[in-house]
Each structure stands twice: as C-alpha cells, then as structure tokens.
C-alpha cells in the first residue's frame, strides 16, 4: 500500500482521496505500481488547478459573459465533486466559490456600467435635442444646416435608449430639423421671388434705356439715365444667370447715348481732358494705398478717393479703360484683403478647425492610453503597432493645431 497527505492506494489497487468528509474512492489502478497510481491522479488534480487558474484569469482580464463563466465553473465543479483526482479538493471548491462571487460582482458592475452608459446616452441625446431646437429658430442657414447634419451623425453614434424614451427624443429632434428646413425653404423661395421681381424690373429698365439710347434730347435724357441708374440700384439683384447680361445691356444703352452726346459736344473735350488729369491724380493717390496694410484705414481712404472720383465727371472715352483700370486694381486689392480678413475671422471655419483639432487630440490621447495598456499587459507587438498609428495621428494633430493658430485661436 502507498499513500501521501491527500490520498492512498490499498492492496487491491483502489485509489482514495482524503476529504473533510472522509476518504472517497478516486478509481482503480492495475497498470503499475501504487506510486504511479498516485502520481497519475495527482496530475489530474494539477490539471484541475491549471483549468481553474485559467478560468480565474479569463474572468479577471477578458469580457467573458457571466453566463459562460457560470457554465465553466459548473463544469469544473462537477469534475471536482466527482473525486477523480488526488489533492486538496476542498481548496479547489473554495476557489470556485470565490470565483462565483467574482462573476456575480462583475455581473453587477457591468449592469451598473450599462445603466451609467444609458444615462450618459440619455443626457447626450437630450443635449442634442436642445441644441437642435435652438438651431431651428436660426437664420444662419448655412452654418445651422451644417451643424444640424453634424448633430444627426452624432445621434447615430449614440446607443439606443428604451424604446419610449428614444422615440420621444427622436420625435423632438426630427421636428426641430423639419421646422428649420421648412423655414429655410420658405426663406429661399421668398428670395427667389424677390430676384424674379428684380429681373422683371430690370428688364423694364433695360427696355427704356435701350429706347433712349438714340435720343438727342441731351439734358433730359441724361437726367433720365441717372434716374434709371438709381432705380436699377434700388431694384436689387436678379438671378445670377440674368444679372450680368441685363447690366451689360443697360450699361451698353447708356454708353451709346453718352457716346453720341460726346461727339456732338466736342467742345467738352477740353473739360474731359481736365477730368482725366484729375482722375489720374486720384488713381495715383489710390495706388499709394498699396500694398494694403491697415485695411480699415485703406478702405476709408479709398472711399474718400472714390467719392471725389465720382464727382469729377466723364473723361475721354479712349482713356477711360486705362484710368479706371488703375482704380479697379486698387479696388480688387481691397476686396482681396477683405476676403482674406473674412476667411481669417470666419467663425464657421474656426469652429471646423477647432472641432477637427479636438477630435484628433482625443484620438491621440486614446491611442496613448491603449499603448500604455498594451505595454502593461506585455503585448509589445500591439504596442508597437499603436505607436506607428500614433505617429500618423500626432502629425495630423500638429498640422491641425498649426492651422488653428492661423485663425488666432
């Protein structure tokens, strides 16, 4: 007969394990010595120890579900209770009991976590609804429209709530979007109607201007052309595809009349030559504003120059493109400076740049946390891969930060 602290083999080859309730039969061994029998069943015990250890690790380090964990624990408990191994079976039961407690604790933690996530999702969706309802009253059609589309994308990324709550919030959210779309559609319909009215009004002005172009009643016709110009400005803009054509016809009709008048009043050539001299002086004064430094001051100075320009009167026809071209060059430089300033201070572009920077920063922070976790778990390969991804995201972030600085933010 052979024995150890946890088991023995009797003369018949029967193997026993010692428990708190007394000896239990493990099995029968006829293939070798009693020592080999004990060694065999001790190895089976060690196998159970390893399996329990692996299960403990899975419960601790993976997202193994409580149902699967309980099934695995039950399977191991059946093996322990079957007494087919030699060793401290009571210790294994204690470990299994603790593992059950751990699984239950994890189950409760996950339940609480799901509740927190649901609460966070509810607050997030309520915030989206509130913002959408505020945007529904906005007249910033482009900015508000883009923001509402972004809110929809954000909504899609959030988990669903219970059906009733989710449906109620979505109804409010959808209603706000619909209200904004309806107002925007009405606004642009009204704008289209106004432009159509402007087109009709300018068609009438063009028809009258063309009818007057061959008039020889110089004073009255010139006065009427000035009135027509005032009416033109008051009519507003027509559709883009009509505006330039109508203007060219309107201005062309005036040019015909004033050219004819100019040929009749040749004696005014001297006066026009003097006008040309004055306008050339003003053009030179305007050109001194280049390059644009202080935009506000340059704009005010050019306005003053332009008012004096308009007060001077006509110049010789052949000289007009040249001298007006000089003024237009300065005017275009001012417009470009204004556009540059507008782009620099454009809140939509600033918001997009800031939003992109925030997203990239969050991505970089997340990657860094994943790298730390991977290294802590000894997963060097995953950590190195994440490091390479981090380098690319960091480069994009640096570029976005540089762009954001250009907005002064």
Buried (B, 14 or more C-beta within 10 A) or exposed (E): EBBBEBBBBEEEBBBBBBBEEEBBEBBEBEEEEBEEBBBBBBEBBEEBBEBBEEBBEBBEEEEBEBEEBBEBBEEBBEBBEEBBBBBBBEEBBEBBEEBBEBBEEBBEEEEEEEEEEBEEBBEBBBEBBEBBBEBBEBEEEEBBBBBBEEBBEBBEEBEEBEEEBBEEBBEBBBBBBEBBEEBBEEEEEEEEEBBEEBBEBBBEBBEBBBEBBEBEEBEEBBEBBEEBBEBBEEBBEBEEEBBEEBBEBBBBBBEBBBEBBBEEEEEBEEEBEEBBEBBBEBBEBBEEBEEBEEEEEBBEBBEEBBEBBEEBEBBBEEBBEEBBEBBBBBBEBBEEBBEEEEEEEBEEBBBBBBEBBEEBBEBBEEBBEBBEEBBEEEBEEBBEEBBEBBEEBBEBBEEBBEBBEEBEE
